[in-house]
Each structure stands twice: as structure tokens, then as C-alpha cells.
Amino acid sequence: MDEQQELKEELERILRREQFTLRSIFEELKAIRSKLLYGDEPAYVVEDKVQELIWRVGHYVGEF
């Protein structure tokens, strides 16, 4: 396998991992939205979930 092919495969692995992370964040945001719309949980529980997601995203993008 040549170097160009190895780099291509590495970039594809990175892209799949990033897409998985973004999909996970997206699904969590949808769940939080549902909880806010339908009042499934108390506000403080939803706030904790939002704070956790902010922390996760901050680490993901290098802000924390």
C-alpha cells in the first residue's frame, strides 16, 4: 500500500469518527428539545443535560 492510499484511509477513519460524534450530539440535542417541549423532566434535570452537552462540545472543539 502506498503512502497516498494510507493517508486516504486514515482521513476516512477520522471522518467516520467525527461524523459519529456529531450524530451523537445531534441526537442528544433532539432528546433535550423533546424534554423541553413536552415537560418530560424538571427544568433542573434538563439544565444539567444541557450543561453536560456544552462541556462535551467544548472539549470536542478545544474550548475547554
Biopython code that builds the backbone (N, CA, C, O; Angstrom):
import numpy as np
from Bio.PDB.StructureBuilder import StructureBuilder

atoms = [
    (1, "MET", "N", (0.850, -1.176, 0.000)),
    (1, "MET", "CA", (0.000, 0.000, 0.000)),
    (1, "MET", "C", (0.897, 1.240, 0.000)),
    (1, "MET", "O", (1.840, 1.342, 0.784)),
    (2, "ASP", "N", (0.589, 2.152, -0.871)),
    (2, "ASP", "CA", (1.421, 3.346, -0.932)),
    (2, "ASP", "C", (0.988, 4.389, 0.096)),
    (2, "ASP", "O", (-0.076, 4.284, 0.706)),
    (3, "GLU", "N", (1.819, 5.370, 0.265)),
    (3, "GLU", "CA", (1.598, 6.384, 1.292)),
    (3, "GLU", "C", (0.308, 7.165, 1.054)),
    (3, "GLU", "O", (-0.401, 7.490, 2.006)),
    (4, "GLN", "N", (0.000, 7.466, -0.198)),
    (4, "GLN", "CA", (-1.206, 8.215, -0.516)),
    (4, "GLN", "C", (-2.464, 7.427, -0.114)),
    (4, "GLN", "O", (-3.411, 8.002, 0.423)),
    (5, "GLN", "N", (-2.470, 6.134, -0.369)),
    (5, "GLN", "CA", (-3.598, 5.289, -0.005)),
    (5, "GLN", "C", (-3.744, 5.216, 1.522)),
    (5, "GLN", "O", (-4.859, 5.265, 2.040)),
    (6, "GLU", "N", (-2.633, 5.100, 2.232)),
    (6, "GLU", "CA", (-2.666, 5.064, 3.696)),
    (6, "GLU", "C", (-3.242, 6.366, 4.261)),
    (6, "GLU", "O", (-4.047, 6.342, 5.192)),
    (7, "LEU", "N", (-2.827, 7.497, 3.693)),
    (7, "LEU", "CA", (-3.350, 8.788, 4.138)),
    (7, "LEU", "C", (-4.850, 8.892, 3.864)),
    (7, "LEU", "O", (-5.603, 9.394, 4.698)),
    (8, "LYS", "N", (-5.274, 8.422, 2.710)),
    (8, "LYS", "CA", (-6.697, 8.443, 2.368)),
    (8, "LYS", "C", (-7.506, 7.620, 3.361)),
    (8, "LYS", "O", (-8.560, 8.063, 3.817)),
    (9, "GLU", "N", (-7.027, 6.437, 3.697)),
    (9, "GLU", "CA", (-7.729, 5.576, 4.642)),
    (9, "GLU", "C", (-7.766, 6.191, 6.039)),
    (9, "GLU", "O", (-8.775, 6.085, 6.737)),
    (10, "GLU", "N", (-6.685, 6.826, 6.444)),
    (10, "GLU", "CA", (-6.645, 7.490, 7.751)),
    (10, "GLU", "C", (-7.647, 8.646, 7.792)),
    (10, "GLU", "O", (-8.347, 8.827, 8.788)),
    (11, "LEU", "N", (-7.715, 9.418, 6.723)),
    (11, "LEU", "CA", (-8.677, 10.513, 6.656)),
    (11, "LEU", "C", (-10.111, 9.996, 6.689)),
    (11, "LEU", "O", (-10.976, 10.621, 7.304)),
    (12, "GLU", "N", (-10.373, 8.883, 6.048)),
    (12, "GLU", "CA", (-11.704, 8.284, 6.071)),
    (12, "GLU", "C", (-12.076, 7.821, 7.481)),
    (12, "GLU", "O", (-13.222, 7.982, 7.899)),
    (13, "ARG", "N", (-11.119, 7.248, 8.217)),
    (13, "ARG", "CA", (-11.369, 6.829, 9.601)),
    (13, "ARG", "C", (-11.684, 8.042, 10.479)),
    (13, "ARG", "O", (-12.598, 8.004, 11.303)),
    (14, "ILE", "N", (-10.921, 9.110, 10.293)),
    (14, "ILE", "CA", (-11.143, 10.337, 11.064)),
    (14, "ILE", "C", (-12.529, 10.899, 10.754)),
    (14, "ILE", "O", (-13.256, 11.307, 11.659)),
    (15, "LEU", "N", (-12.885, 10.917, 9.488)),
    (15, "LEU", "CA", (-14.191, 11.437, 9.085)),
    (15, "LEU", "C", (-15.326, 10.618, 9.692)),
    (15, "LEU", "O", (-16.303, 11.193, 10.173)),
    (16, "ARG", "N", (-15.222, 9.308, 9.683)),
    (16, "ARG", "CA", (-16.256, 8.465, 10.289)),
    (16, "ARG", "C", (-16.384, 8.740, 11.786)),
    (16, "ARG", "O", (-17.493, 8.804, 12.315)),
    (17, "ARG", "N", (-15.255, 8.901, 12.465)),
    (17, "ARG", "CA", (-15.273, 9.173, 13.902)),
    (17, "ARG", "C", (-15.922, 10.533, 14.180)),
    (17, "ARG", "O", (-16.718, 10.660, 15.110)),
    (18, "GLU", "N", (-15.587, 11.538, 13.386)),
    (18, "GLU", "CA", (-16.162, 12.868, 13.562)),
    (18, "GLU", "C", (-17.660, 12.846, 13.274)),
    (18, "GLU", "O", (-18.435, 13.474, 13.995)),
    (19, "GLN", "N", (-18.072, 12.138, 12.242)),
    (19, "GLN", "CA", (-19.494, 12.034, 11.921)),
    (19, "GLN", "C", (-20.250, 11.344, 13.049)),
    (19, "GLN", "O", (-21.365, 11.746, 13.383)),
    (20, "PHE", "N", (-19.659, 10.315, 13.636)),
    (20, "PHE", "CA", (-20.292, 9.625, 14.762)),
    (20, "PHE", "C", (-20.472, 10.584, 15.933)),
    (20, "PHE", "O", (-21.533, 10.612, 16.558)),
    (21, "THR", "N", (-19.446, 11.363, 16.230)),
    (21, "THR", "CA", (-19.508, 12.315, 17.339)),
    (21, "THR", "C", (-20.592, 13.357, 17.095)),
    (21, "THR", "O", (-21.380, 13.668, 17.989)),
    (22, "LEU", "N", (-20.627, 13.891, 15.885)),
    (22, "LEU", "CA", (-21.632, 14.897, 15.572)),
    (22, "LEU", "C", (-23.035, 14.308, 15.589)),
    (22, "LEU", "O", (-23.972, 14.967, 16.039)),
    (23, "ARG", "N", (-23.195, 13.093, 15.113)),
    (23, "ARG", "CA", (-24.509, 12.431, 15.138)),
    (23, "ARG", "C", (-24.967, 12.235, 16.587)),
    (23, "ARG", "O", (-26.137, 12.444, 16.907)),
    (24, "SER", "N", (-24.046, 11.839, 17.449)),
    (24, "SER", "CA", (-24.363, 11.635, 18.858)),
    (24, "SER", "C", (-24.835, 12.947, 19.501)),
    (24, "SER", "O", (-25.829, 12.961, 20.228)),
    (25, "ILE", "N", (-24.136, 14.025, 19.239)),
    (25, "ILE", "CA", (-24.507, 15.332, 19.776)),
    (25, "ILE", "C", (-25.875, 15.750, 19.242)),
    (25, "ILE", "O", (-26.706, 16.270, 19.986)),
    (26, "PHE", "N", (-26.102, 15.524, 17.962)),
    (26, "PHE", "CA", (-27.379, 15.857, 17.345)),
    (26, "PHE", "C", (-28.523, 15.108, 18.019)),
    (26, "PHE", "O", (-29.558, 15.700, 18.323)),
    (27, "GLU", "N", (-28.344, 13.816, 18.254)),
    (27, "GLU", "CA", (-29.388, 13.012, 18.890)),
    (27, "GLU", "C", (-29.660, 13.485, 20.320)),
    (27, "GLU", "O", (-30.810, 13.513, 20.759)),
    (28, "GLU", "N", (-28.614, 13.852, 21.035)),
    (28, "GLU", "CA", (-28.803, 14.364, 22.392)),
    (28, "GLU", "C", (-29.559, 15.686, 22.382)),
    (28, "GLU", "O", (-30.407, 15.921, 23.243)),
    (29, "LEU", "N", (-29.259, 16.550, 21.418)),
    (29, "LEU", "CA", (-29.973, 17.817, 21.311)),
    (29, "LEU", "C", (-31.451, 17.600, 21.006)),
    (29, "LEU", "O", (-32.304, 18.300, 21.551)),
    (30, "LYS", "N", (-31.757, 16.649, 20.152)),
    (30, "LYS", "CA", (-33.160, 16.345, 19.854)),
    (30, "LYS", "C", (-33.885, 15.847, 21.102)),
    (30, "LYS", "O", (-35.032, 16.222, 21.346)),
    (31, "ALA", "N", (-33.221, 15.009, 21.888)),
    (31, "ALA", "CA", (-33.835, 14.494, 23.123)),
    (31, "ALA", "C", (-34.082, 15.625, 24.114)),
    (31, "ALA", "O", (-35.129, 15.667, 24.760)),
    (32, "ILE", "N", (-33.131, 16.532, 24.237)),
    (32, "ILE", "CA", (-33.292, 17.678, 25.147)),
    (32, "ILE", "C", (-34.448, 18.554, 24.668)),
    (32, "ILE", "O", (-35.258, 19.004, 25.478)),
    (33, "ARG", "N", (-34.530, 18.795, 23.376)),
    (33, "ARG", "CA", (-35.619, 19.600, 22.814)),
    (33, "ARG", "C", (-36.976, 18.973, 23.152)),
    (33, "ARG", "O", (-37.913, 19.669, 23.544)),
    (34, "SER", "N", (-37.063, 17.681, 22.997)),
    (34, "SER", "CA", (-38.310, 16.977, 23.304)),
    (34, "SER", "C", (-38.682, 17.144, 24.771)),
    (34, "SER", "O", (-39.842, 17.391, 25.101)),
    (35, "LYS", "N", (-37.702, 17.009, 25.640)),
    (35, "LYS", "CA", (-37.950, 17.154, 27.072)),
    (35, "LYS", "C", (-38.428, 18.573, 27.399)),
    (35, "LYS", "O", (-39.291, 18.760, 28.256)),
    (36, "LEU", "N", (-37.865, 19.563, 26.714)),
    (36, "LEU", "CA", (-38.287, 20.942, 26.948)),
    (36, "LEU", "C", (-39.702, 21.188, 26.415)),
    (36, "LEU", "O", (-40.511, 21.853, 27.062)),
    (37, "LEU", "N", (-39.987, 20.652, 25.244)),
    (37, "LEU", "CA", (-41.299, 20.865, 24.634)),
    (37, "LEU", "C", (-42.424, 20.192, 25.403)),
    (37, "LEU", "O", (-43.499, 20.765, 25.577)),
    (38, "TYR", "N", (-42.172, 18.989, 25.856)),
    (38, "TYR", "CA", (-43.234, 18.203, 26.468)),
    (38, "TYR", "C", (-43.156, 18.135, 27.989)),
    (38, "TYR", "O", (-43.978, 17.470, 28.620)),
    (39, "GLY", "N", (-42.188, 18.809, 28.580)),
    (39, "GLY", "CA", (-42.082, 18.854, 30.028)),
    (39, "GLY", "C", (-41.886, 17.489, 30.663)),
    (39, "GLY", "O", (-42.389, 17.229, 31.755)),
    (40, "ASP", "N", (-41.144, 16.606, 29.968)),
    (40, "ASP", "CA", (-40.928, 15.248, 30.465)),
    (40, "ASP", "C", (-40.103, 15.204, 31.747)),
    (40, "ASP", "O", (-40.223, 14.269, 32.538)),
    (41, "GLU", "N", (-39.271, 16.214, 31.947)),
    (41, "GLU", "CA", (-38.400, 16.233, 33.122)),
    (41, "GLU", "C", (-38.387, 17.635, 33.712)),
    (41, "GLU", "O", (-38.674, 18.607, 33.012)),
    (42, "PRO", "N", (-38.057, 17.746, 34.992)),
    (42, "PRO", "CA", (-37.949, 19.076, 35.605)),
    (42, "PRO", "C", (-36.845, 19.901, 34.933)),
    (42, "PRO", "O", (-35.886, 19.358, 34.384)),
    (43, "ALA", "N", (-37.006, 21.213, 34.993)),
    (43, "ALA", "CA", (-36.060, 22.117, 34.330)),
    (43, "ALA", "C", (-34.620, 21.894, 34.788)),
    (43, "ALA", "O", (-33.701, 21.955, 33.972)),
    (44, "TYR", "N", (-34.410, 21.635, 36.079)),
    (44, "TYR", "CA", (-33.034, 21.471, 36.560)),
    (44, "TYR", "C", (-32.370, 20.231, 35.964)),
    (44, "TYR", "O", (-31.154, 20.220, 35.774)),
    (45, "VAL", "N", (-33.141, 19.190, 35.668)),
    (45, "VAL", "CA", (-32.582, 17.978, 35.050)),
    (45, "VAL", "C", (-32.184, 18.286, 33.609)),
    (45, "VAL", "O", (-31.114, 17.886, 33.151)),
    (46, "VAL", "N", (-33.060, 19.002, 32.899)),
    (46, "VAL", "CA", (-32.750, 19.376, 31.519)),
    (46, "VAL", "C", (-31.533, 20.297, 31.497)),
    (46, "VAL", "O", (-30.659, 20.162, 30.641)),
    (47, "GLU", "N", (-31.481, 21.229, 32.439)),
    (47, "GLU", "CA", (-30.338, 22.149, 32.519)),
    (47, "GLU", "C", (-29.039, 21.374, 32.719)),
    (47, "GLU", "O", (-28.028, 21.692, 32.092)),
    (48, "ASP", "N", (-29.054, 20.362, 33.583)),
    (48, "ASP", "CA", (-27.861, 19.534, 33.796)),
    (48, "ASP", "C", (-27.439, 18.840, 32.505)),
    (48, "ASP", "O", (-26.248, 18.748, 32.207)),
    (49, "LYS", "N", (-28.411, 18.352, 31.740)),
    (49, "LYS", "CA", (-28.096, 17.682, 30.474)),
    (49, "LYS", "C", (-27.519, 18.662, 29.463)),
    (49, "LYS", "O", (-26.593, 18.331, 28.723)),
    (50, "VAL", "N", (-28.070, 19.862, 29.435)),
    (50, "VAL", "CA", (-27.544, 20.894, 28.534)),
    (50, "VAL", "C", (-26.114, 21.244, 28.936)),
    (50, "VAL", "O", (-25.238, 21.358, 28.079)),
    (51, "GLN", "N", (-25.874, 21.414, 30.233)),
    (51, "GLN", "CA", (-24.520, 21.746, 30.695)),
    (51, "GLN", "C", (-23.536, 20.639, 30.332)),
    (51, "GLN", "O", (-22.414, 20.922, 29.913)),
    (52, "GLU", "N", (-23.940, 19.394, 30.488)),
    (52, "GLU", "CA", (-23.073, 18.271, 30.123)),
    (52, "GLU", "C", (-22.763, 18.289, 28.630)),
    (52, "GLU", "O", (-21.631, 18.031, 28.220)),
    (53, "LEU", "N", (-23.767, 18.592, 27.828)),
    (53, "LEU", "CA", (-23.556, 18.646, 26.378)),
    (53, "LEU", "C", (-22.647, 19.807, 26.004)),
    (53, "LEU", "O", (-21.799, 19.668, 25.123)),
    (54, "ILE", "N", (-22.813, 20.950, 26.661)),
    (54, "ILE", "CA", (-21.915, 22.088, 26.428)),
    (54, "ILE", "C", (-20.482, 21.695, 26.754)),
    (54, "ILE", "O", (-19.559, 22.020, 26.008)),
    (55, "TRP", "N", (-20.300, 21.005, 27.853)),
    (55, "TRP", "CA", (-18.960, 20.552, 28.253)),
    (55, "TRP", "C", (-18.379, 19.611, 27.193)),
    (55, "TRP", "O", (-17.221, 19.751, 26.798)),
    (56, "ARG", "N", (-19.189, 18.654, 26.738)),
    (56, "ARG", "CA", (-18.731, 17.701, 25.712)),
    (56, "ARG", "C", (-18.331, 18.404, 24.425)),
    (56, "ARG", "O", (-17.276, 18.130, 23.853)),
    (57, "VAL", "N", (-19.192, 19.314, 23.979)),
    (57, "VAL", "CA", (-18.915, 20.034, 22.732)),
    (57, "VAL", "C", (-17.686, 20.923, 22.920)),
    (57, "VAL", "O", (-16.848, 21.025, 22.024)),
    (58, "GLY", "N", (-17.581, 21.562, 24.074)),
    (58, "GLY", "CA", (-16.414, 22.408, 24.333)),
    (58, "GLY", "C", (-15.112, 21.639, 24.263)),
    (58, "GLY", "O", (-14.128, 22.120, 23.701)),
    (59, "HIS", "N", (-15.105, 20.452, 24.828)),
    (59, "HIS", "CA", (-13.897, 19.624, 24.729)),
    (59, "HIS", "C", (-13.659, 19.167, 23.298)),
    (59, "HIS", "O", (-12.521, 19.086, 22.837)),
    (60, "TYR", "N", (-14.737, 18.874, 22.612)),
    (60, "TYR", "CA", (-14.647, 18.407, 21.224)),
    (60, "TYR", "C", (-14.017, 19.462, 20.323)),
    (60, "TYR", "O", (-13.202, 19.142, 19.458)),
    (61, "VAL", "N", (-14.398, 20.720, 20.529)),
    (61, "VAL", "CA", (-13.876, 21.787, 19.676)),
    (61, "VAL", "C", (-12.650, 22.484, 20.273)),
    (61, "VAL", "O", (-12.108, 23.420, 19.685)),
    (62, "GLY", "N", (-12.221, 22.012, 21.450)),
    (62, "GLY", "CA", (-10.998, 22.549, 22.033)),
    (62, "GLY", "C", (-11.172, 23.833, 22.825)),
    (62, "GLY", "O", (-10.209, 24.578, 23.008)),
    (63, "GLU", "N", (-12.367, 24.102, 23.292)),
    (63, "GLU", "CA", (-12.608, 25.319, 24.068)),
    (63, "GLU", "C", (-12.331, 25.124, 25.555)),
    (63, "GLU", "O", (-12.076, 26.099, 26.261)),
    (64, "PHE", "N", (-12.376, 23.898, 26.040)),
    (64, "PHE", "CA", (-12.152, 23.644, 27.460)),
    (64, "PHE", "C", (-10.920, 22.780, 27.644)),
    (64, "PHE", "O", (-10.559, 22.451, 28.774)),
]
sb = StructureBuilder()
sb.init_structure("model")
sb.init_model(0)
sb.init_chain("A")
sb.init_seg("    ")
for serial, (resi, resn, name, xyz) in enumerate(atoms, 1):
    if name == "N":
        sb.init_residue(resn, " ", resi, " ")
    sb.init_atom(name, np.array(xyz, "f"), 0.0, 1.0, " ", f" {name:<3s}", serial, name[0])
structure = sb.get_structure()
